[in-house]
Amino acid sequence: MQRICLLMTQSGHRTTVTESHIRPLVLVLAVLSLGGGMRRRELIALLGSAPIAWPLAARAQQPAMPVIGFVDSRSPDALTERLRGFRQGLKDTGHVEGENVAIEYRWAENQFDRLPALAADLVRRQVAVIVASGGPAAAFAAKAATTTIPIVFSTAEDPVRRGLVASIARPGGNLTGINFFNNELATKQLELLRELAPAATRVAVLVNPASATNTESTLREVESAARAMRLQIQVLNASNSREIDAAFATFMRERPDALFVNGDSFLNVRRVQLVLLAGRHGLPAIYSSREYAEAGGLMSYGSDITDAYRQKGVYVGRILKGAKPADMPVVQASKFELVINAQTARMLGITVPPSLLARADEVIE
């Protein structure tokens, strides 16, 4: 524990001096004493002013902590694991939130019309880099708000086709990011669903029409794969909670054999509702991310989203160290995972083929 001294300054005010402040003064006095004496008044003035001035000077020399702006179309409770991956990526580059970097979060709470104002607010705060998460809408809002602040996005859609970057290898401008590729896995997902439910011939496909480009590309692939597998598909739209309920009411009338849920940020937020309804109606279903299976969904296949967010954190860390987004290729997700919820399978009376269990990255018991 440091000893504390009270010194009287020349003006008659008392000042508190810790032992760490006294040590350098003792050294100075020792050096000065070698060159001749020092008058009492000079000594008192030095002791009275130095302990205050030196710490202030030291604090003034400390660099300001960089601030990351994080804007997402969803709410924080939907991203717990993804944020853990993001912070791990930052840590991999030597950045720890609250220690040497700060993060300003902005959540749109699924109100996409709020994204432009949230992104503009981060620009006004002059953050060092903006992370745009939760689909292309957040990325476009950030892109419209600034042409100078680096932006790191994440999207399941083709960022070149959507106009976010000039090319995958050399994005150009102030944007780069991570491409999940979930929308290009529809064929594989249908194959896995057919393997789990071989008697299925009619598959309901749930999409979010508000994500027009996403829905268009997914349906194009699903329809092609369904023809090859001789499956009939029924497309149903849902862009809010009520429409999800309406879609499942249609399922009750039409009685499809299985359900395919498209990879979409809104549908992911509503994953608990979707999983509960699928279970209530006894529908074998496949989803695009492990979060569904963890919530009780039967099976998921898609990019490892937590790892993709870790990669996003790495990119942000590199930018904080001076890298330029224009020179940083868009990362193509290369890690995919198959997760099966064995408990849900038993509840639905489904026997999971041993070959499928053997290929699963995780089986939830």
Secondary structure, DSSP 4 states (H G I P E B T S, - for coil): ---EEEEE-TTS-EEEEEHHHHHHHHHHHHHHHHTS---HHHHHHHHHHHHHHHHHHHHHHSPPPPEEEEEESS-GGG-HHHHHHHHHHHHHTT--BTTTBEEEEEE-TT-GGGHHHHHHHHHHTT-SEEEEESSHHHHHHHHHH-SSS-EEEEESS-TTTTTS-S-SS---TTEEEEE--GGG-HHHHHHHHHHHSTT--EEEEEE-TTSHHHHHHHHHHHHHHHHHHT-EEEEEE-SSHHHHHHHHHHHHHH--SEEEE---HHHHHTHHHHHHHHHHTT--EEESSHHHHHTT-SEEEEE-HHHHHHHHHHHHHHHHTT--GGGSPPEEP--EEEEEEHHHHHHTT----HHHHHH-SEEE-
